Amino acid sequence: MATTAELLAANLHGVFGERDADRRRATADAIYTDDVRFVDPEETVVGVDAVVAKAAGLLDGAPGFVFTDDGPAYSAGERAALAWRFGPAGAEPVARGIDVLTVVDGRIAEVLTLLA
């Protein structure tokens, strides 16, 4: 069973930061519940397919951009959080945020993304 730190990293880098569609999907299938909810200021989507599509759309609209951790991972019980930056590799980020995960039975049941 993955630790919350591993789940945070897999969500950010293995799904939302992964440009290869097959690897992104494999990671998503491994870390999310079937009915995972992704909530951000734009919308709420439900299900692995919807989260994978959200990640693909974000990456497709930002070629050359990368996600980087912006501090340590935090966790308590079924909750975990990680701050991140998003922008061109090696340049100032264009966005910053925090992902707050809810973990159920070792898998991510919800991702709440808060933007700076």
Secondary structure, 3 states (H helix, E strand, C coil): CCCHHHHHHHHHHHHHCCCCHHHHHHHHHHHEEEEEEEECCCCEEECHHHHHHHHHHHHHCCCCEEEEEEEEEEEECCEEEEEEEEEECCCCCCEEEEEEEEEECCEEEEEEEEEC
